[in-house]
Amino acid sequence: MRFLEDADLSFCLTVSQGIDKDYLLDTLGRVEDLPLPQAFDDFAHERHARGRKGVLNVFQEGDLLITVENNGFSGARRKIAKSVAAAMTGKPGHYACVHRSVGEDGYLYYAEVQDGLLLASFDPFIDDVPEVVEEFFLNGERTLVSLLNILEFRMEMAVNPDWLELPTETCVIDYLKRD
């Protein structure tokens, strides 16, 4: 699987259930839907502006929504997690996101919201690890497979490899729109 085999991949992977798709995409900063589906690593370079705009792949199956951002960080930001928690108040839903950056300044963020409660929003290199994901982060493993395992365990589901490999609905997000 191309996505899982790339050890130098920076990405933000979000899995959610019970959250309105349009609400989530708009919260992540959607400004444009691209007319043609794209695979994760085929993102539109002419639309990607590092630090300002990014490309988001979107896959939906029932009420399960998967978004993958190439070189992005949106879904794991505290501001986004808090907004999702506020929108879920009084409604059942679950949202979990992991962001991994590689290179000399490689870092990792994780955010999780369930039924309107913010369970985790942290950088495990800086913040204390919340109990809900402690067993995953204390071992220090940062492989793509281990990060997917966290999302699968917390969301009680399995990620279908096709969601990460096949062309999907794609939109442009503006990082500055949500600030």
N, C-alpha and C positions, 0 to 999 in steps of 0.2 A: 504494500500500500504506500503510494508515493508520499502522502501526508505524514505518515508515521515513520517513514524511513529517513526523512530529512532532519538530521541532528542539529542543523544550524538554522532552523526555522523560528522566526518570531511571529507570534500570532496571538489572537484573543478568541477563545472558543466559549460560547455561551449556550447553555441548554436551559429551556424553560418550559413549564407546563402551566396552563390556566391563565396565561397572560395574553392579552389581545396583541396580535401581530403588528398592526399598524401603530398601536401605542408604543410598543417596544422599539420598532424601527425609528419612529420619530424621536423617542427618548435618546436613542443612540446617535441621533443627528442626521437622519436621512434627509437629503436634499434633492435626490434624483434617482429614479428607477432606470436602470439600463435596459435597452430594448432586447438584448440578446443574453441568454444565460451564459455564465462563465464558470469554469472550474476554479478552484481556490488559487492555484498558482498561475492562472492565465489572466490575472487581474489587469484592468485597463490602466496601463502606466500613464497615459496622457491625462487621466482623471485623478491619479494619485499625487498628492502634494504633501510630502513628508511633514508631519506636524500640523497640517491644515485640513487636508481631505484624505479620505481613505475609501477603500472598496470593501463592501460587506456582502458575503455570500449568505443566502437565506434558504433554509430547507424546512418545510413543515409537513408533518404527518399527524393528522388528527389535531390534538391540542399540544403536541410536542413541537417546539420551535427550536431549531439549531441555527446559530449564526456564527460565521467564521470570518474574522478580520485579518487580512494579511498585513503584517507589520503594524497592527493597531493595538489599542489599549482601552477602547471605550467601555466595554461591558464590565470591566473590573474596577472602574473608578468608583470611589465612595459616593460621589454625588449621584451617579446613575443608580447604584444599589439602594441608596436612600429614597430616590424617586420611585423605583420599582416597589419598595416596601410600602410607601405611602399609597400607591395606586392599588396595592393588594389588600389594604386594611379591610377586614371584614369579609374577605373572599379567599377561598382556597387557591393556592398556587405555589409554585416552587421555581426558583431561579438560581442557577449556579454558573459561575464564570471563572475561567482561569486565563491569565495572560502571562505569556513567557516571552522575554526578550533575551537574545543571545549576544555574544560578543564580550568585549572586555568589561563592559558595565552591565552584563546580563542580570536580569532581575525577574521576579515572579510576583504576581498579585493573585489573590483569590477573593471572590465575593460570593455570598450566598444569602438568599432571602427565602423564607418559607412562611406562607399564610400571613404576610404582612410584617413578620419579624425579621430584622436584620441579624442573621446568625453569624456572619463573618464578613469582614471587609478589611483585608490586611495584606501587607508585604511581609512574608515570613523571615526576611533578613533584617527587618526593622522592628515589626510589631510582635507581640506575644501571639503564639499560635492558639486560636480558639479550640476549645475541647472538641467541637464537632468534627474537625479534620486533623486533629493532633497526630493520630497514628500515621497519616500519610506524609505530613511535612517534617516530622522529627527524624525520619530516616534519611532526609537530605536528597533523595532521588528526584531528579528534574527531567527525566526522559519524557518524550511525548506520550508513550504508552502509560507511564505512571500517572501523568496528569489526566489522561482520559479515564483511567481507573478511578480517580477521585470523583470525577463528574458522574460516572456510571454508578458508583456506590451511593453517592449522596442523592442522586436523582432516581435511584432504583430502576434503572433502565440500561439498555446496551446501545452503544453508538454503532449504527450501521455504517460499515466502511464506505458504502456508496454515497452517503451524505457528505463525505469529505473529498470524494474523488470525482463525482459526476458534475457536469455543469448545472448550476442552480440559478434561481432568481438572484439577481445581483443589483445592489444599489450603491450609490455614492453617499458617504456620510461626511459631514463637515464637523470637524472636532471643535471649531470655534462657535458653532451654532448653540451648543448646549452650555457654554460657560456664561 
